[in-house]
């Protein structure tokens, strides 16, 4: 079989897949232990406050930002950065405004392990990234440690969080696609709101585990001129650190590019995407591009089994929409992005609380170094049977 014949077969296969005519054999449906699921849901409220307190303290100890200096200075005692981040995470979990969260400081003072009480203005200032961004990044990394070696297939996808109750990102994305020739085409450009409003979206791109449904990396963005593809190299770098056993990264047709394949190949990751119908086998210096296409041509069933796990990334985005129906409240762009980041971190913490019941995942964090792989009976097969909470 020469190159031209392979190309014709490949293009015919892609067309067959896009037209949904390929005889794909679906995976068997996973069973779910609903008694454990109910237990996890009923226990989440108390567990998540305690876990927020623990995980922020560990992250602060790694950065040496959790304790105040013994040196006294004039004025009121300073408030630790870790206390502010704890309240920001609890505020995000409950969906409270800043003023209501001041009451939350009094109620959750003990479970969060706060050092002192403070006002809603302190909470408001906590949304400045230069104050709490570094600690929040460490918390995000820390949430991945209990599951860092329990899965090797991940998905990448972008989404948008509205800043007004009149907006709906999925609807605007659908309208954007219908304006183009062929509704199956995907645009790198973020959709604009179809309503006459000064509020835009807080766009975001995330890499999520297809088993744990936890984000390994996330990037928020308020600049609509920066498309989704602008951030995948940064995300792959962060995700490969948080999840060192990431072997496969799946993405929709937007990521069917040689640059994406090259970025994955540089870190030993196999890219899995759905190319366009007029794809070519030209390498252009990227061997991973041709290897991906030949894998698809020679083993289409196995290829699609891995590609369709990409839908988990959309599941993660849907979980965010379901749990955070309220729009982004902040008005400054940098604070909007931090509010979006907080939602991702809280999502990961909620998943840890659920997996502790569903697969008996042990949540141990070492303040001095990166945590070793320590769990009792959690396994990939058991985690695959879990559903989004």
N, C-alpha and C positions, 0 to 999 in steps of 0.2 A: 504494500500500500504506500503510494507516494504522498508527498506533503499536500498536494491539491485535493486528493481524495480524503485525507484526514480532515482537512479544513471543511470540506463539504459535509462530511458526516457530523462534525462538531457543530456547525451552524444549524444543521437540520435537527440535531438533538436539543440545542438551546431553544429553537423555535418550538419544538414539541413540548418542552418543559414550560415555556412561557404561555403557551396555549392551553396548558393543563391537560395535555393528552398523553403524557408519559405514564406508563403503568407502574406507578410508584407503590411499593409495599409499605404500608404504614406500620409504625411501631405498635406493639401491644400496649394497651392502656395500663398504667401503673395503678396499683391498689393503694389505698390510703387508710391509715389507722385514725379514724375520726375521733375516737376517745382521746388520743393524745393531742390531736388538733384542738379539741374543745378545751383540754386542760391548758394548753399553751395560750389560747386566747383569753381564758379566764384569769390567768396568772400574769398576763403581760403588763398590766398597769403597775403592779408593785415591783416586778422584776426589772422593768426598764429604768425606773428611777435609780434603783440600786446599781444597775450596770453602768448607767451614765456616770454616776459618782465614781465608781471603780476605774472605769476606762480613762476618764479625764485625769484622775490622779496619777495613773501610771504614765500617761502621755506627758503630763506636766513634769513628773520626776525625770523622765528621759531628757527633757529640754531644760530642766532646772528652772522652771518658771512657776512652780506651784507654791513656793514658799516666799515669804517676805524677808527682806534683809533685817538682821538684828540691829542695824544702825538706826537709831531714832532720828526723825526729821520733823520739823515743825509742820503744823497743819493736821488735818484729819488722817487717820490711818488709811493707808492705801488698800485697795481691794484686789485680791489676787486675780490674775488672768484666768486661772482654772475655775474659780467660782463663777465668773461671768460666762465662760463657755458652758458650764453645767446648766446654768439657767437658760442660756440660748437654746441648748438642745432640748431641755424640758419644755420650753416655750414652743418650739417647733413641733414637738410631739403632740401637745394639746391644741395647737393652732391658736394660741392666745395673742392678743396685741401686747404692746409694751406695758401699758398701764395695768392690764389684768395680770400680767406676769409678775408685777411687784407683789401682788397677793400670793402668787405661786411661790415666791421666795419664802414667805412665812409658812406656807403649808408644807412644802417639800424641803424645808431646811434640814431636817434630820436625814431622810433617805439620800439626798444629794451630797451630804457631807460638807455643807457650806461653812465657811469660817465666820462670816458675819452677814448681816442683812444689808441691802442697799436698795436704792430707788429705781424707778423705771428709766430715769435719765442715764444711769449707768448701763442699763440693759441696752438702751438706744445707742450709746457710744460703742458698745461691744460689737456692733455691726460694721465698724470700720475695719477693713482687712488688716491694716498695719497693727492693730491691737491684738486681734485674736486669730488671724489667718494661719500663722505658723503652727499654733497649738491645734487648731482644727484639722490641719493637714496631717499632723501626727496621729490624731484620733482616728482619722479616716484610714490611715495605714494600719493602725492597731486593730481595727475591726476586722481586717482581713486575715490576721494571724491564726485564729483558731481553724480556719478552713483553707489555709494557703496551699496545702498539698492534697486536697480532697477532690479536685476536679482539674481537668486539663483542656476543656473546650469552652470558649468564651464567645460572646457576640458583641458587636459594636453597632450603635445606632444613635441617632440624634432625635431630640424632641424639643418642645417649647412649653414653657409655663407662662400662663397669661398673667397680666397685671391688672386686668379688669374682668368683672363677672360677665361682660358681654362678649368675651372672646372665647374661641374654641380652636385649639391648635390643629387638631386632626381635620376639622372641617375646612380650615383655611388651606391646609396642605392638599386636601383633595381638590379644592377649587383651583389651586395652583397647577395641579397636574392636568386637569381637564382643559385648561387653556392651551396646553401644548399639543403638538401633533403626536397622537398615540398616548393613551392614558397610562401605559405601563412605563413611560419614561420617568426618570427620577432626576430632579434638579438639585444641584449643590446649593443653590440660593435659598435662604430661609424665606418662608412665606410671611407676608405682611398681614396685619389684621384687616379683615374685610369691613369692619365697622369704622365709622368716623370717630375716632378717638385718638387722643395724643399718646395713649399708652401703647407700648410695644410688648413683645414677648421677651422673656429671659430664656435664651436658647441654651441648650446643653447637649453635650455628647458624652456617652458613657460606655465603658466596657464592663459587661456583667457576666457572671458565671452562669452557665446553662443548667447547673445542678442546684447550687445554693441560692441562686437569684440574688446574689450580693454583688454590688458594684466594686470592681477592682480599681477603677479609675474614673474620674469625672471632671469635666471642664465646663464651666458656665461662661456665658458670653452674652453681652447686651448689644454688641455691634453687629447689625444685620449685614453689613458689607463683608464680614468675615464668614465665609461659607463653612459648611460642616467638615469638608475635607481639610480645612486648615489645621485641624487639631489632632489628627489621628496619630502622627508621629510622637507628639508629646504624650498622648494617652497610652500608646503601646509601651513607651519607656516606663511610665509610672506603673502600668499594670504588670509588666514583666518583673518589676521589683517586688510588688506586693504579692504576686502570684508566680513564683519562679518555675512552676511546672506547666505554665501555659503553653500547650503544644499546637492548638488549633484556634484560629480566630475567624469567625464567620461574619459576613456583612452583606447587605443588600447590593443591588446592582450599582449603586453609587460608588462603592468601593472596588469595583472591577477595573482597577487601574494598575499599571506597572509600578507606580510609586508605592502604592499600598502593598503590593506583593514584595517589593524590595525591602520596605521597612520591616515587614514580618520576617523575611528570610534572614535579615541581618541579626535577628535575635532568636533564630532557630524555630520560628513559628510557621506553621503551614497555613496559608490563606485559603479561605473557602468563600467564594462569591458566585453570583450568577451573571456572567458576561452578557454583553449585548448580542443581538442576532448577527451583526456583521463583524464579529470578532475575527482577529487574524492571529496566526501563530508566529508572528515576528517577535523575536526576543527583545531587540533594542537594548541589549546589555543586561536584561533581567531574566535569568534562567528560571526563577520561581514562577514567572508568568506562564511560560510554556509548560512547566511541570504541573501547575494547577489545571491547565486546560487538558493535558493528556490524562491526568487522573480522572477528570470529569468524563472524558471520552471512553476510557478503558473500563471504568467502574462507576457507571452512572448511579446505580442503586446505593452503593456505599457513599458516594459523594453527596447525594441528596439527603441521606440520613444525617450527615453532619451539617449540611447547609440548612436544613429545616429547623435545626436547633437555634438558628438565628431568631426565630420567633420569640424565644425567651427574652431577648432584649426588648422587644415590644411589650412583652408581659411585664417586665420591670417598669417600663414607662407607664403602663396602665395602672400598676399598683400605686405609683406616685399620684396619678390623677384621682384614683379612688380614695386614697387616704388624705390627700390635700385638695379638697374641692375649692377651697378659698384661693383667691389669686395672690400673687406676690404683693406684699404690702408696702415695701420700701419704695422710695422715690429716687434716691441717688443710685446711679448705675452700679457703683462698686458695692453698695449695700444690697442691691437686688441680687447680685451674683453670690454674695455671702449667704443670703437667705436661701438661695437655691442649693448651695453647697450643704447647708445645714440639713435640708430635707434628705439629701442623699445619705449623709452620715446617720441620721435617725433611722432611715430605711434599713441600713446595714445593722444597726443595733437591734431593731425589731426582729430582723431575721435571725440574729444570734439568739435572742430570747426564745424564738419559736423552735430553732434547731436543737436547743438544749433539751427540749421535751420530745421532739419528733425523732431524733436519732441519738439522744443522750450525748450531745456534744459537750465536752468539758471546756469551760471558759476560764482558762488560766492565763494570766498576763504577768510577764516578768518585767519589773521596773528597770532592771539594770541592763538588759540586753534583749535582742529579738527573741521572741518566744520559740521554743522548740516545738516540734510536732507532737502534741500531747492530747489525745482524746481516747475514750474508752472503746466504744464499739461503733463509732460513726464510720460509715463507708459510703462510697460513691453510689452503690445500688440503693442503699437506704435513703440517701439524700435525694436521689432522683425520684423517689416515690412521694416526696413532699410537694405540697401545692402552695401557692402564694397565699399569705395570710392577709 
